[in-house]
Amino acid sequence: MNKPFRIIPVCAVIAITETPPTFLVHANDDKGVSPENSIYFYLALRKAKVPAEMHVYERGGHGFGLGKQHSAESSWSVRCEDWMRGQGLLDISNRPFRNTESNPR
């Protein structure tokens, strides 16, 4: 008797210490990309001790972006901004590429 053939997806995610701080946002009902991809990436980031934050919303589909309002997933950009501020990524004085001669702020 032949057993049914099954394809089991394997996801190999590697994060290295040079990976930049990462903010992940995903929707559980995303039909284009499985939320597990973000989960695996987040776990790899933790293992590499890379600063990371992840939010998985129940609904939002694929590519909910900035256009939706008045829904749970519409708050992701505020969460991202808060996280970026906490990482010092939005503080202009913290930017390593800042040219103080042409921009004396």
C-alpha positions as CSV (number, residue, x, y, z in Angstrom):
1,M,0.0,0.0,0.0
2,N,1.4,3.4,-1.0
3,K,1.5,6.1,1.7
4,P,0.4,9.6,0.6
5,F,3.3,11.8,-0.2
6,R,3.5,14.9,1.9
7,I,5.7,18.0,1.5
8,I,6.8,19.3,4.9
9,P,8.1,22.9,4.7
10,V,11.4,23.5,6.3
11,C,12.3,27.0,7.4
12,A,16.0,27.7,8.1
13,V,16.4,31.1,9.5
14,I,19.8,32.4,10.6
15,A,20.3,35.7,12.3
16,I,23.8,37.0,13.1
17,T,24.9,39.5,15.6
18,E,25.4,42.0,12.7
19,T,21.6,41.8,11.9
20,P,20.2,45.2,12.7
21,P,17.5,45.7,15.4
22,T,14.3,44.3,13.9
23,F,10.6,45.1,14.4
24,L,8.2,42.5,13.0
25,V,4.5,42.8,12.4
26,H,2.3,40.1,11.0
27,A,-1.4,39.1,10.8
28,N,-2.5,35.6,11.8
29,D,-4.9,35.5,8.8
30,D,-2.2,36.4,6.3
31,K,-2.8,34.1,3.3
32,G,0.4,35.2,1.4
33,V,3.0,34.5,4.0
34,S,2.6,32.3,7.1
35,P,3.0,34.1,10.4
36,E,5.3,31.3,11.4
37,N,8.0,32.9,9.2
38,S,8.1,35.9,11.4
39,I,8.0,33.7,14.5
40,Y,11.0,31.7,13.3
41,F,12.9,34.9,12.4
42,Y,12.1,36.4,15.8
43,L,13.5,33.3,17.5
44,A,16.6,33.4,15.4
45,L,17.1,37.1,16.4
46,R,16.7,36.2,20.1
47,K,19.3,33.4,19.7
48,A,21.7,35.9,18.1
49,K,20.9,38.4,20.8
50,V,19.7,41.0,18.3
51,P,17.2,43.5,19.7
52,A,13.8,42.6,18.3
53,E,10.1,43.1,18.9
54,M,7.2,41.2,17.3
55,H,3.5,41.8,17.0
56,V,1.1,39.3,15.6
57,Y,-2.5,40.6,15.0
58,E,-5.4,38.2,14.7
59,R,-6.7,39.9,11.6
60,G,-5.2,42.1,8.9
61,G,-4.4,39.8,6.0
62,H,-1.3,40.4,3.9
63,G,0.1,43.9,3.5
64,F,-2.3,45.8,5.7
65,G,0.2,48.7,5.7
66,L,-0.8,52.2,6.9
67,G,-4.2,52.5,5.2
68,K,-6.5,50.9,7.7
69,Q,-8.0,52.8,10.6
70,H,-10.0,51.9,13.6
71,S,-8.9,48.3,13.7
72,A,-6.4,46.5,16.1
73,E,-3.8,46.1,13.4
74,S,-3.9,49.8,12.5
75,S,-1.9,50.5,15.7
76,W,1.2,48.7,14.4
77,S,2.9,51.9,13.2
78,V,2.5,53.5,16.6
79,R,4.0,50.4,18.2
80,C,6.9,50.5,15.7
81,E,7.5,54.2,16.4
82,D,7.6,53.6,20.2
83,W,10.0,50.7,19.7
84,M,12.2,52.7,17.4
85,R,12.4,55.6,19.9
86,G,13.3,53.1,22.6
87,Q,16.1,51.8,20.4
88,G,17.3,55.4,19.8
89,L,16.6,55.0,16.1
90,L,14.5,58.1,15.8
91,D,16.9,60.4,17.8
92,I,18.7,62.4,15.2
93,S,21.7,63.0,17.6
94,N,22.2,59.2,17.8
95,R,22.6,58.6,14.0
96,P,26.1,57.4,13.2
97,F,26.0,58.9,9.7
98,R,25.1,62.4,10.9
99,N,27.3,65.1,9.3
100,T,27.6,67.8,11.9
101,E,29.4,70.2,9.6
102,S,26.5,70.5,7.1
103,N,23.7,70.0,9.6
104,P,24.6,71.7,12.9
105,R,21.5,70.6,14.9
